[in-house]
Amino acid sequence: MQLRTRIEGGGTPRAGGWGVDSEYGMLRDVLIGPVDHFSWQPGNAVAARAARLGLRFDFDAASRQYAEMIDAYRQAGVAVHILPPDPQLPYQIFARDSSAMTPWGALILQPQKAYRRGEYAACLRFYLDAGIPIYDLITAGNLEGGDFMVLKPGVAICGYSGERSIEPAVRQLRTWFEAEGWELHGYAFDPHFLHLDVQMGMLTEGLAVVCVEAVEPELLDWLRARRIRTIAISYADSMQLGSNVVSLGADRVLVPASSRNLIAACRAEGLTVYDPDVSMISSGGGAVHCMCQALRRDSVA
């Protein structure tokens, strides 16, 4: 198959049976990173906090929690695909960042940290071997999938802090999306917050969780203008990855067990919550949203 399916100037066809046009359509297939070589690595505020509190990494506990999360997906009827493990990639578990899914196929991205740059290789091989169209490859600098979300048909957002994702790469992505007739909103934020999915996440149609203490007012205004309501969580919950959620579709959502306030708020909204404990993994800087990449969702357009 050809490496890139994007048509210059727009008009790229949908990705056959693959792809997503929202963050909340029924999730059918998901790509998960392997736990095999995971260990906490320095270089983000969450991992730094774990070290400051004297927490210690326990691989067996992380493996048990990983299995619990995989089981939650399977209980929800989602087909789970796992990237082949590479012993050189301790953060390969966070499959969100090396690629992103669009309506037209996968984007191959560029992680920032030196110990993550090789993650693209197994990711690229997976898509090629699975016959999943590759929309394009980001070439304008580092951009990580934790900053990118297809919020709903016609509307996407990509955050950038100048570190994990940078503005030139977001501009490149915006040019592609605008050529397809989509809006892609670029949102600048402080690198302390790692990724956009530390600050917000979609729960179901028209409903997001947002750390209102962290984000700029313009983001809240932008979401309201697109008819997306918000459940607010605190800064403390945000820094424990409380907004790092995965919508499963049909008013079901995967939320880390530690995010008790959000779990209660979701249930008050009538949502069904799957709440695996991923605390040993999240203390290294990523929770359930960070570990997954949606490959196939039912279209909601």
C-alpha positions in Angstrom: 0.0 0.0 0.0 1.1 3.6 -0.5 2.6 5.2 2.6 0.5 8.4 2.5 -3.1 8.7 1.5 -3.6 12.5 2.0 -4.6 14.3 -1.2 -3.0 17.7 -1.6 -5.6 20.4 -1.5 -8.2 18.2 0.3 -10.8 15.7 -0.8 -9.0 12.7 0.9 -11.4 9.7 1.1 -12.5 8.3 4.4 -10.3 5.4 5.7 -12.6 2.6 4.8 -13.6 0.7 7.9 -11.0 2.5 10.1 -10.8 6.1 11.4 -12.7 8.3 13.8 -14.8 11.5 13.3 -15.3 12.2 17.1 -13.9 11.4 20.5 -17.3 9.8 21.6 -18.5 7.5 18.7 -18.9 3.8 19.7 -15.3 2.6 20.1 -14.8 -0.6 18.2 -11.0 -1.1 18.0 -8.2 0.5 20.1 -4.4 0.4 19.9 -2.7 0.0 23.3 1.0 0.3 24.0 2.8 -2.7 25.6 3.7 -2.8 29.3 6.6 -5.1 28.9 9.5 -2.6 29.2 7.7 0.2 31.1 9.5 2.1 33.8 9.1 5.6 35.1 11.3 8.1 33.3 12.2 11.7 34.4 11.1 14.7 32.5 7.5 15.7 33.4 5.7 17.2 36.4 3.7 14.1 37.2 6.8 11.8 37.5 8.6 14.5 39.4 5.8 14.7 41.9 5.9 10.9 42.4 9.7 11.1 43.1 9.2 14.0 45.4 6.6 12.0 47.4 9.0 9.1 47.7 6.9 6.7 45.6 8.6 3.7 44.1 7.9 2.0 40.8 6.6 -1.6 41.1 6.6 -3.4 37.7 4.4 -6.2 38.9 1.8 -3.8 40.2 1.9 -1.9 36.9 1.4 -5.1 35.0 -1.6 -6.1 37.1 -3.2 -2.7 36.6 -2.5 -2.8 32.9 -4.3 -6.2 32.7 -7.3 -4.7 34.6 -7.5 -1.9 32.1 -7.3 -4.3 29.1 -10.1 -6.3 30.7 -12.3 -3.2 31.0 -12.0 -2.6 27.3 -12.9 -6.2 26.6 -15.9 -6.0 28.9 -17.0 -3.0 27.0 -16.8 -5.0 23.7 -13.8 -3.2 22.3 -11.2 -5.1 20.2 -7.8 -4.5 21.7 -4.6 -4.3 19.5 -1.2 -4.1 21.3 1.9 -2.7 19.7 4.9 -5.1 19.5 7.2 -4.3 22.5 10.7 -2.8 21.9 13.1 -3.1 24.9 14.6 0.3 23.9 11.3 2.1 24.5 10.3 2.5 28.2 7.4 4.8 27.4 6.0 2.8 24.5 3.1 1.9 26.7 1.7 5.4 26.0 0.5 4.7 22.5 -1.4 8.0 22.3 1.6 10.0 21.4 3.3 8.2 18.5 0.2 8.4 16.3 -3.3 9.9 16.0 -6.4 8.7 14.2 -8.3 10.9 11.8 -11.4 10.3 9.6 -8.9 9.7 6.7 -6.4 7.4 8.4 -3.6 7.5 10.9 -1.1 10.4 11.5 2.4 9.3 12.3 3.7 11.8 14.9 7.1 12.8 16.4 7.5 12.4 20.2 9.9 15.0 21.8 12.0 13.1 24.4 15.0 11.2 23.1 13.9 8.0 24.8 10.6 8.2 22.9 11.7 9.2 19.4 11.9 5.6 18.2 8.3 4.8 19.1 7.2 5.8 15.5 8.9 2.6 14.1 6.7 0.0 15.7 3.7 2.2 15.3 4.3 2.7 11.5 4.9 -1.1 11.1 1.6 -1.8 12.9 -0.5 0.4 10.6 1.2 -0.9 7.5 0.8 -4.6 8.5 -2.9 -4.0 9.6 -3.7 -2.4 6.3 -4.8 0.8 8.0 -4.4 3.9 5.8 -1.8 6.4 6.8 -3.1 9.9 6.2 0.3 11.5 6.5 3.5 12.0 8.7 4.2 15.1 10.6 7.5 16.6 9.4 7.5 20.2 10.8 8.7 19.2 14.3 7.6 17.3 17.3 3.9 16.8 17.9 2.5 14.2 20.4 -1.0 12.6 20.3 -1.8 13.6 23.9 -2.3 17.1 22.5 -4.6 16.2 19.7 -8.4 15.4 19.8 -11.1 15.0 17.1 -13.8 16.5 19.3 -16.7 16.0 16.9 -17.4 15.9 13.2 -15.7 18.9 11.5 -14.0 20.1 14.7 -10.5 19.1 16.1 -8.1 20.7 18.6 -4.4 20.4 19.0 -2.6 21.9 22.0 1.1 23.0 22.0 3.4 24.0 24.8 6.5 24.6 22.8 8.0 21.4 24.1 6.2 18.1 23.5 4.2 19.7 20.7 5.4 22.8 18.9 3.5 25.5 17.0 5.0 24.8 13.5 3.9 21.2 13.6 0.4 22.3 14.7 0.3 24.7 11.8 1.2 21.9 9.4 -1.6 19.8 10.8 -4.1 22.7 10.6 -3.3 23.3 7.0 -4.2 19.6 6.2 -7.4 19.7 8.2 -8.6 23.0 6.7 -8.0 21.6 3.2 -10.4 18.8 4.2 -13.0 21.4 5.3 -12.5 20.9 9.0 -11.7 23.4 11.8 -8.5 22.6 13.8 -8.1 24.9 16.8 -4.5 25.5 18.0 -4.3 26.0 21.8 -1.2 27.3 23.5 -0.5 26.2 27.1 2.2 26.0 29.8 4.5 23.0 29.5 3.9 22.2 33.1 0.7 20.5 32.0 2.5 18.1 29.7 -0.4 17.5 27.2 -3.8 18.8 26.5 -5.3 15.6 27.8 -4.0 16.5 31.2 -6.3 19.5 31.1 -9.4 18.2 29.3 -11.1 15.2 27.7 -14.4 14.3 26.0 -16.8 12.1 28.0 -19.7 11.8 25.6 -21.4 13.9 23.0 -21.5 17.5 24.0 -19.8 16.9 27.3 -16.1 17.4 28.3 -14.2 17.3 31.5 -12.0 20.4 31.9 -9.6 21.7 34.6 -11.0 25.2 34.6 -8.3 26.4 37.0 -5.6 25.5 34.4 -7.0 26.4 31.0 -7.3 29.9 29.5 -10.8 31.5 29.3 -10.6 31.5 25.5 -10.6 27.7 25.5 -13.8 27.6 27.6 -15.4 30.2 25.3 -14.4 28.2 22.3 -15.9 25.0 23.7 -19.1 26.7 24.6 -19.4 28.2 21.1 -19.2 24.6 19.8 -22.0 23.5 22.2 -19.7 21.4 24.4 -20.6 21.6 28.1 -18.0 21.0 30.8 -17.6 19.2 34.0 -15.0 21.1 36.1 -12.2 19.3 38.0 -9.7 20.8 40.3 -6.0 21.5 39.6 -5.1 18.8 42.1 -7.3 16.2 40.3 -5.9 17.3 37.0 -2.3 16.8 38.1 -3.3 13.2 39.1 -4.5 12.8 35.5 -8.2 13.1 36.5 -9.2 14.3 33.0 -7.3 11.6 31.2 -10.4 9.7 30.1 -11.6 7.6 27.2 -15.1 7.7 25.9 -16.3 4.3 24.9 -19.5 5.4 23.2 -23.1 4.9 24.2 -22.7 7.1 27.2 -19.9 4.9 28.7 -16.5 6.2 29.8 -13.2 4.8 31.0 -12.0 6.9 34.0 -9.0 6.2 36.3 -10.2 4.9 39.7 -8.3 7.7 41.5 -10.5 10.3 39.8 -13.3 9.9 42.4 -14.8 13.4 42.0 -15.1 12.9 38.2 -16.5 9.4 38.5 -19.3 10.7 40.8 -20.0 13.6 38.4 -20.2 11.2 35.4 -22.6 8.9 37.2 -24.7 12.0 38.1 -24.9 12.7 34.4 -26.2 9.2 33.8 -22.9 7.8 32.3 -21.7 4.3 32.8 -18.2 4.3 34.3 -15.4 1.8 33.9 -12.8 2.7 36.5 -9.6 0.6 36.5 -6.9 1.4 38.9 -3.9 2.6 36.9 -2.1 4.5 39.7 1.3 2.8 39.3 1.3 3.7 35.6 -0.1 7.2 36.0 2.5 8.1 38.5 5.0 7.9 35.6 3.1 10.5 33.7 0.2 8.9 31.8 -3.2 7.3 32.4 -5.9 5.6 30.3 -6.1 8.1 27.5 -2.3 8.2 27.2 -2.2 4.5 26.8 -4.6 4.2 23.9 -5.2 5.3 20.3 -8.7 4.8 18.9 -8.5 3.0 15.6 -12.1 2.6 14.8 -15.2 4.4 16.1 -18.7 4.4 14.7 -19.2 7.6 12.7 -21.5 10.2 14.3 -21.6 12.6 11.3 
